[in-house]
Amino acid sequence: MKTVHEEAQVALSKSHNDMMCYADFHRGEALKYKVGNKIWLSTKNLDVDRPLRKLTERQLRPYEIIKIISVRATT
């Protein structure tokens, strides 16, 4: 029973690594933002006061980054 459990663990680990390699193959490096950089704000998931969504700007003016919350907070 112990050997079956170890074999299953090895198989799951290999499968996990294979899936990570496949997923990461198409991904690029994330942009590294710094305080003071300017970015455009996307209105994709933003509630805007406009009568029609299709007439809203796709991006809002460049905003300056004043604080980095976390490296993963860019999505």
C-alpha positions as CSV (number, residue, x, y, z in Angstrom):
1,M,0.0,0.0,0.0
2,K,2.9,2.3,0.8
3,T,4.6,1.8,-2.6
4,V,1.3,2.4,-4.4
5,H,0.9,5.7,-2.5
6,E,4.5,6.7,-3.4
7,E,4.0,5.9,-7.0
8,A,0.8,7.9,-7.1
9,Q,2.6,10.9,-5.5
10,V,5.3,10.7,-8.1
11,A,2.8,10.4,-11.0
12,L,0.9,13.4,-9.6
13,S,4.1,15.4,-9.3
14,K,5.1,14.6,-12.8
15,S,1.7,15.5,-14.2
16,H,1.7,18.8,-12.3
17,N,5.2,19.7,-13.6
18,D,4.1,18.8,-17.2
19,M,1.0,21.0,-17.0
20,M,3.0,23.9,-15.6
21,C,5.6,23.7,-18.4
22,Y,2.8,23.6,-21.0
23,A,1.0,26.6,-19.5
24,D,4.2,28.6,-19.0
25,F,5.3,28.0,-22.5
26,H,2.9,30.6,-23.9
27,R,3.3,33.1,-21.1
28,G,5.7,36.0,-21.2
29,E,7.4,37.8,-18.4
30,A,5.2,40.2,-16.5
31,L,5.9,43.8,-16.6
32,K,7.7,45.2,-13.6
33,Y,6.1,48.5,-12.5
34,K,7.9,51.0,-10.3
35,V,6.6,54.0,-8.3
36,G,6.5,57.0,-10.6
37,N,5.7,55.0,-13.8
38,K,2.6,56.1,-15.7
39,I,0.0,53.6,-16.8
40,W,-3.3,53.8,-18.7
41,L,-6.4,52.6,-16.8
42,S,-8.5,50.1,-18.7
43,T,-12.3,50.5,-18.5
44,K,-13.0,46.9,-19.3
45,N,-14.1,46.0,-15.7
46,L,-14.9,49.5,-14.6
47,D,-18.4,50.9,-14.0
48,V,-18.5,54.2,-15.9
49,D,-21.3,56.7,-15.9
50,R,-22.1,56.7,-19.7
51,P,-25.4,56.0,-21.3
52,L,-23.9,53.4,-23.8
53,R,-21.0,51.1,-23.0
54,K,-19.8,51.1,-26.6
55,L,-19.3,54.9,-26.5
56,T,-17.0,54.8,-23.5
57,E,-13.3,55.3,-23.9
58,R,-11.4,52.0,-23.8
59,Q,-8.7,53.5,-21.6
60,L,-8.5,56.5,-19.3
61,R,-5.7,59.0,-19.1
62,P,-2.3,58.0,-17.8
63,Y,-2.1,57.7,-14.1
64,E,1.1,57.8,-12.0
65,I,1.8,54.8,-9.8
66,I,2.1,56.0,-6.2
67,K,2.3,52.7,-4.3
68,I,3.1,49.1,-5.3
69,I,0.6,46.8,-3.4
70,S,2.0,43.5,-4.7
71,V,3.7,42.1,-7.7
72,R,0.6,40.1,-8.6
73,A,-1.8,43.0,-8.4
74,T,-1.4,43.9,-12.0
75,T,-4.1,41.7,-13.4
